[in-house]
């Protein structure tokens, strides 16, 4: 496997599985996206207990479709090496793509990351990630119920899964897992699988800065009364689709695997000067954001209006305060650094994870803006495109060199994610 499958290819492969295993597999429509695209779910097995898998919740994270197919094939073929894959005991329900509209706007990301030597430049020019209010898993947190969110909530209420697995990529770094409830038996098989595949386990991550961290790469959502809950993501995170299975005693595992591994992702030595590093990273994300926004401001008058352009909405959202929001989130860490407090986020690995975030944000915006400038014939667009392309190219090079990025083969990403989901299912079923 040298590239990720497209949404259309995943759907066609699921239909073939139904034809090959008509007694084991069913494909049904669980809803319709905002733009009228079908939301399809492949169910495999007939067991009374359910494991729910959600692929492609973020359109710029393409690994989930391939992992979904690998899981479905294994269960459909009658693999009983694990209680989790016994089709008479467990039904696997796999949402093939939760955000097909976003995936359509990331069309080309599969080709852009294909082959043995994918580049950041090709990836960020093809990738699209919607604003938070248009991300199906997170939109309910800000009070918006998208049809995709409603469809997923309905499936959770219908199936009452013991485990929900949300399949994610991180652009650069190591692998990690976020849990809404502890699965104590997961850490050992997860670490063994990552080690066997040569993928570093991320020590410290921006996504779970203040989550409980019982084992390397394993993060558990803090209790509702935690004073760090806001920093963990949102004080309203319980409204997300991640937490919905808790109503029925279920757990959600968010499984992250990297497109590119960073050299220091698993380096747990204390960073020599974390306070200075955090100041530098805050300045990096603010300055990169300022430079992209300056080009965006010059192009506003001839770009498509935000109400008709999801990429324009992302650029407006980022220009508004996102860069400052990211930088400001690190202030408590800077305070910890000054007090010599022990924290995974202050190790060499933890600081490198924050560097990924600092470098990623301006690149995401620049990639989207370059696409919009490519699509317009306004006389001013060529000069702005040239100006921004120079920044974009420099930032990609600095990102690759600073963190010593190496591409993780697609088959290795899929194998790690598949093994992790199966291990999590075994743990959840045994609770």
Secondary structure, DSSP 8 states (H G I E B T S, - for coil): --S---HHHHHHHHHHHHHHTTTTEEEEEEEE-TTS-EEEEEEE---SEEEEEE--SSTT-THHHHHHHHHHHHHHTT--SSGGG-TTTEEEEEES-S-HHHHHHTTTHHHHT-SSS--HHHHHHH-----GGG-TTTGGGGT---HHHHHHHHHHHHH--SEEEEEEEEEEE-BEEEESS--TTHHHHHHHHHHHHT--B-SS-GGGTTSEEEETTEEE---TT-TTTTTTT-TTGGGSGGGGGGGGT-EEEEEEEEEEE-TTTT--SB-TTHHHHHHHHHHHHHHHHHHHHHHHHHHGGGS--GGG-HHHHHHHHIIIIIHHHHHHTTHHHHHHHHTT---GGGBHHHHHHHHHHHHHHHHHHHHHHHHHHHT---TTHHHHHHHHHHHHHHHHHHHHHHTT-EE--HHHHHHHHHHHHHHHHHHHHT-
